Every structure is written in structure tokens, then in C-alpha cells.
Amino acid sequence: MKDKGYIQVYTGDGKGKTTAAIGLALRAAGRGMRTYMAQFMKKGDYGELLVIQKLLSDYIVVKQFGLPNFHCKGEPVTKEERNVALEGINAVKEVMRSETYDIIILDEINILLYFKIVDINMVLKIIEEKPDHIELILTGRNAPAEILERADLITEMKNIKHYYDQNVLARSGIEK
């Protein structure tokens, strides 16, 4: 029998939520565990994905469900944004039912909820239907109270100082 899986949330306005989730996946891969990571709101060749594809594809699978550009606050949600997000939600449900993976990461899911790109009830249903042995990780700033109430572990990344405030853009190998 596999160990009990818990629900972890990595949230807050600081840097490192996705990195922490990937670190957990790397640790698990070292123990022969498999991880499925659904990246919402992201589309691109981030450095961590390149190394996962080259070295760890037997243990970590990453699928992106985002568009090349992030949704901007204050703009209406487009049909395309909603469709790609729903495609990701459905993929996660299917993967969870397959019980092929020990860990499922919903990267930036909290941002989808914040922008109301998907309905929170869809994510709550994923949480409710999670098989006992699967570890479920939800990342992204602005985690809603309904998600936090169901979490077994919550880590808040807090921004104290960030070079983005001096207009430093994401750097290859450091932030992307």
C-alpha cells in the first residue's frame, strides 16, 4: 500500500513557488516516484523544462496549458484562455484517474482562479476526487480561502525585495 498523499499549497507574492514544486518532483524522482505537472498560464521553453525533458522524462511529465502571453489584470478573459485552461483541467482529471503518477502539480492554478478563468468548483472537485495516495500540489499567488481550507500544508513565499522593481526582466537560466 502506498503512503497517504497530502494537499500542498505554495502561494504568496514572492519568487519560488514553481521552483519549490519542481524541487519536490526532483526529490520524488530520486526515489523512483512519478510526477505530472500541469502548467497553467505558461507557454514556453523554461530552463527547468528543458532539463526535465533531457534527463528526467521517465519520472516527470510537464504539460503546458497556457498561451504565449500572460492574461493581463483588468482585461476580459478570452475564449481562447478559457479553452486552454479547461483543456488542462480535463487533462489533470484524466491523469488523476489513471493513477499513473504519485504527485500531481497544478502550477499557477491559483492565478487561474484569481482571474476567474476557471470556476473554483472545478478545482475543488479535483481536490475532492484525489485518490488517497496522490500528493497534490497547487501553486500560484492569491490562493483562495476555499483552497487553503482544504490544504494539509501551506507555504507562503513572501516578497521582501525584488529586482523586478528596478525593471529587471526575467533572465534566462534564473527566472526562465
Secondary structure, DSSP 8 states (H G I E B T S, - for coil): ------EEEEESSSS-HHHHHHHHHHHHHHTT--EEEEEES--S--HHHHHHHHH-TTTEEEEEE--SS---TTS---HHHHHHHHHHHHHHHHHHHHT--SEEEEETHHHHHHTTSS-HHHHHHHHHH--TT-EEEEE-SS--HHHHHH-SEEEE---S--GGGGT----TTTT-
